[in-house]
């Protein structure tokens, strides 16, 4: 239940605090007094998309606070839980709009998005006017309304449609892949054979290149190393050192020890010379290669690089590229079998969807008859007992919510052809049809505040009284707010507010006043008589209030 609404600096409202009550709450006032602004303010705090410029001229920001009472089983608690907000018995919504257009919202002092506000609003408030903005007149929304009325669970048909869509995509993708594969079959088979024959390994190109560079370098330095080896061999330095050693050893006995140091040094030199020879020989062996090996190595290296350029990949990626081609070739070879399996899966998914769709359609037809009966019961008290409301359920295009087209049609007189609500009914009839439909569609929603914006437009006298009495009856189980110009409806309200527009110091503001019993008499007399209230109008107002 909406318990309080506080508005500051919004449009022509300076500051306004309203304390709403259970039952039927009526708001009356002259046209243009600001009744619609109250609904704009409530829509703003509930996150609805409305006017862009809301801040009162000269103010830095506008602010609206709405306070709702939540019952323990109120559906708003589930929305709050999903948003991570602790639900309490009192729900406080506050939203600010700055002069530069920025909007900020809080739920129980927690920052919240407009999306969360709108989610809450669907469980808190239902707004309806003659020109309904929630889709009662739009056939595109009638199927959803019928499903909500019947409490239908669409999980099974949505899941079945999901399987159909998935199977169709899989088959379509397989068909496209098979067609593409067939178009490049010759290329695939040639490329795979070529890659299989070469069979390049990751890192092989770098390894071959390094080995090739080593061989090419060996050709350039091997001759110098060989000459050095010859200079160190028995025909070179080794022979000369050997001769020098023999000659000195022959003379050592007569040199009285003066050659011992030289002989020792020559011995050490022979050892170092031997080590140098061994190192040079090892190097020569390492640099020794078969020229045919270099030719073979270069041939494979160039083949790998050429194949990489041909396919536009790096040499190290040729193996993975070959694997991809093999997969495509395998898909081509197995394509017919896979396509048959996917076609079978699609047929099975479509059969399951057809069963779920048919079952749902049957439930919708039964629910449509129940809604028609409920509407007939609602129309009679509204003095439309001869009108016929019919919910038509016809085959349509398949989708995630079944394949039914649902449309609400009416016939206002016996024997007259039925047609869409907004095409057949007059203004007054349309108001009553929509009131009855709103009652039927929202009657089972707990804790909902129903707001009717001039639902009685176009009706008067006994018909307006019938509308008012239906609203009053509805308010026995739900809080109802009615913006009305009808004195018959206003007289049936349990709580009455008058909306007035005043000009003070050149500033226009809108005020709302809760009316005492005697003030109600004056207001209803004004609604009956106009600017000049006569004693007869007051007497008629008292009669209306007396019921």
Residue pairs with C-beta under 8 A, 6 or more apart in sequence:
1 20
1 22
1 68
1 69
1 447
1 449
1 479
2 20
2 42
2 66
2 67
2 68
2 124
2 125
2 449
2 479
2 481
3 19
3 20
3 67
3 68
3 69
4 17
4 18
4 19
4 20
4 65
4 66
4 67
5 16
5 17
5 18
5 20
5 38
5 41
5 42
5 45
5 64
5 65
5 66
5 67
6 16
6 17
6 18
6 63
6 64
6 65
6 66
7 13
7 15
7 16
7 17
7 38
7 41
7 62
7 63
7 64
8 14
8 15
8 16
8 62
8 63
8 64
9 15
9 55
9 56
9 59
9 60
9 61
9 62
9 63
10 37
10 40
10 41
10 44
10 54
10 55
10 56
10 62
10 63
10 64
10 97
11 34
11 37
11 40
11 41
11 51
11 54
11 56
11 62
11 510
12 34
12 37
12 56
12 501
12 508
12 509
12 510
13 34
13 37
13 41
13 56
13 509
13 510
14 56
14 509
16 510
16 511
16 512
18 38
18 497
18 512
19 514
20 479
20 481
20 495
21 479
21 494
21 495
22 475
22 479
22 494
23 475
23 476
23 479
23 480
23 494
23 495
24 471
24 472
24 474
24 475
24 480
24 482
24 492
24 493
24 494
24 495
25 479
25 480
25 481
25 482
25 493
25 494
25 495
25 496
25 497
26 481
26 482
26 483
26 484
26 489
26 490
26 492
26 493
26 495
26 496
26 497
27 35
27 38
27 481
27 482
27 483
27 484
27 497
27 498
27 499
27 512
28 35
28 483
28 484
28 485
28 490
28 496
28 497
28 498
28 499
28 523
28 527
29 35
29 498
29 499
29 500
29 501
30 500
30 501
31 485
32 501
33 499
33 500
33 501
33 510
34 499
34 500
34 501
34 510
34 512
35 483
35 499
36 453
36 483
37 510
38 483
38 499
38 512
39 127
39 451
39 453
39 483
40 50
40 51
40 54
41 64
42 64
42 66
42 125
42 451
43 50
43 127
44 50
44 54
44 64
44 95
44 97
45 64
45 65
45 66
45 93
45 94
45 95
45 105
45 117
46 66
46 93
46 117
46 118
46 120
46 121
46 124
46 125
47 95
47 105
47 114
47 115
47 116
47 117
47 118
47 120
47 121
48 118
48 121
52 101
54 62
54 97
55 61
55 62
55 97
55 98
55 99
56 62
59 99
60 98
60 99
61 96
61 97
61 98
61 99
62 96
62 97
63 94
63 95
63 96
63 97
64 94
64 95
65 92
65 93
65 94
66 92
66 93
66 94
67 90
67 91
67 92
67 93
68 76
68 90
68 91
68 93
68 124
68 449
69 89
69 90
69 91
70 76
70 77
70 87
70 88
70 89
70 90
70 91
70 447
71 446
71 447
73 446
73 447
74 123
74 446
74 447
75 123
75 445
75 446
75 447
76 87
76 91
76 120
76 123
76 124
76 447
77 87
79 116
79 119
79 120
79 123
80 86
80 87
80 91
80 107
80 120
81 87
82 119
83 107
83 112
83 116
83 119
85 107
85 108
85 110
85 112
85 116
86 108
88 108
91 107
91 108
91 120
91 124
92 106
92 107
92 108
92 109
93 105
93 106
93 107
93 117
93 120
94 105
94 106
95 103
95 104
95 105
95 106
95 117
96 103
96 104
96 105
97 103
103 114
104 111
105 111
105 112
105 113
105 114
105 117
106 112
107 116
107 117
107 120
123 445
123 447
123 448
124 447
124 448
124 449
125 448
125 449
125 450
125 451
126 134
126 438
126 442
126 445
126 448
126 449
126 450
126 451
127 133
127 134
127 451
127 453
128 134
128 136
128 434
128 435
128 438
128 450
128 451
128 452
128 453
128 455
129 452
129 453
129 454
129 455
130 427
130 430
130 431
130 434
130 453
130 454
130 455
130 457
130 458
131 137
132 434
134 141
135 141
135 145
136 145
136 408
136 421
136 434
136 437
136 438
137 420
137 421
137 422
137 434
139 405
139 406
139 407
139 408
139 420
142 391
142 406
142 407
142 408
143 364
143 401
143 404
143 405
143 406
144 401
145 406
145 441
146 364
146 367
146 368
146 371
146 391
146 393
146 406
147 154
147 364
147 367
147 401
148 441
149 367
149 370
149 371
149 440
149 441
150 363
150 364
150 366
150 367
150 370
150 371
151 444
152 360
152 363
152 364
152 367
154 360
154 400
154 401
154 402
156 356
156 360
157 353
157 356
157 357
157 360
157 400
157 401
157 402
158 400
158 401
160 349
160 352
160 353
160 355
160 356
160 357
161 353
161 398
161 399
161 400
162 400
163 349
163 352
163 353
164 346
164 349
164 350
164 353
166 349
167 342
167 345
167 346
167 349
167 350
168 346
170 342
170 345
170 346
171 339
171 342
171 343
171 345
171 346
174 335
174 338
174 339
174 342
175 339
177 328
177 331
177 335
178 331
178 332
178 335
178 336
178 339
181 188
181 328
181 329
181 331
181 332
181 335
182 332
184 328
185 332
188 325
188 328
188 329
188 332
189 329
191 311
191 322
191 325
192 322
192 325
192 326
192 329
194 307
195 307
195 318
195 321
195 322
195 325
196 322
198 300
198 303
198 304
198 307
198 318
200 304
200 307
200 315
200 318
200 319
201 319
202 316
202 319
203 316
204 304
204 315
205 301
205 304
205 305
205 308
205 315
205 316
206 316
208 297
208 300
208 301
208 304
209 301
211 297
212 294
212 297
212 298
212 301
215 289
215 293
215 294
215 297
216 294
218 287
218 289
221 287
222 284
222 287
222 288
225 280
225 283
225 284
225 287
226 284
228 280
229 277
229 280
229 281
229 284
230 236
231 237
232 238
232 273
232 276
232 277
232 280
233 277
237 273
238 270
238 273
238 277
241 266
241 269
241 270
241 273
242 270
244 266
245 263
245 266
245 267
245 270
248 259
248 262
248 263
248 266
249 263
251 259
252 259
252 260
252 263
304 315
304 318
305 315
307 318
308 314
308 315
308 317
308 318
311 318
311 321
313 321
331 338
353 398
356 402
357 398
357 402
357 403
360 402
360 404
361 393
361 402
361 403
361 404
364 393
364 402
364 404
364 406
365 393
368 391
368 392
368 393
368 406
369 391
371 391
371 440
372 389
372 390
372 391
374 440
375 389
375 436
375 437
375 440
376 388
376 389
378 435
378 436
378 437
378 439
378 440
378 470
379 385
379 387
379 389
379 432
379 433
379 436
381 466
381 469
381 470
381 473
382 432
382 435
382 436
382 463
382 466
382 467
382 470
383 432
383 462
383 463
383 466
384 412
384 429
384 432
384 433
384 436
386 412
386 413
386 414
387 410
387 411
387 412
387 413
387 429
387 433
388 410
388 411
388 414
388 418
389 408
389 409
389 410
389 433
389 436
389 437
390 408
390 409
390 410
390 411
390 418
391 406
391 407
391 408
391 409
392 405
392 406
392 407
392 408
392 409
393 404
393 405
393 406
394 404
394 405
394 407
395 403
395 404
395 405
396 403
396 404
396 405
397 403
407 420
408 420
408 421
408 437
409 418
409 419
409 420
409 421
409 424
410 418
410 419
410 420
410 421
410 424
410 425
410 429
410 433
411 417
411 418
411 419
411 424
412 424
412 425
412 426
412 429
416 424
418 424
421 430
421 433
421 434
422 430
425 433
426 458
427 457
427 458
428 457
428 458
428 459
428 463
430 458
431 455
431 456
431 457
431 458
431 459
431 467
432 459
432 463
432 466
432 467
434 455
435 452
435 455
435 467
435 470
435 471
436 470
438 450
438 452
439 470
439 474
442 448
442 450
442 478
443 477
448 478
448 479
449 478
449 479
449 480
449 481
450 474
450 478
450 479
450 480
450 481
451 480
451 481
451 482
451 483
452 471
452 480
452 481
452 482
452 483
452 484
453 483
454 483
454 484
454 485
455 467
455 471
455 482
455 484
456 464
456 467
456 468
456 482
456 484
456 485
456 486
456 488
456 489
457 485
459 467
459 486
460 486
460 488
461 488
464 486
464 487
464 488
464 489
465 488
465 492
467 486
467 488
467 489
468 486
468 488
468 489
468 490
468 491
468 492
469 492
471 480
471 482
471 489
471 492
472 492
472 493
472 494
474 480
475 494
482 489
482 493
484 490
485 527
486 527
487 524
487 527
487 528
487 541
487 544
488 544
490 496
490 520
490 523
490 524
490 527
491 520
491 524
491 541
491 544
491 545
491 547
492 547
495 514
496 514
496 515
496 520
496 523
497 512
497 513
497 514
497 515
498 512
498 513
498 515
498 519
498 523
499 510
499 511
499 512
500 510
500 511
500 512
500 513
501 508
501 509
501 510
501 511
502 508
502 509
502 510
502 511
503 509
513 519
515 523
517 545
520 541
520 545
521 538
521 541
521 542
521 545
522 533
522 538
522 541
524 541
524 544
524 545
525 533
525 534
525 537
525 538
525 540
525 541
526 533
526 537
528 537
528 540
528 541
529 536
529 537
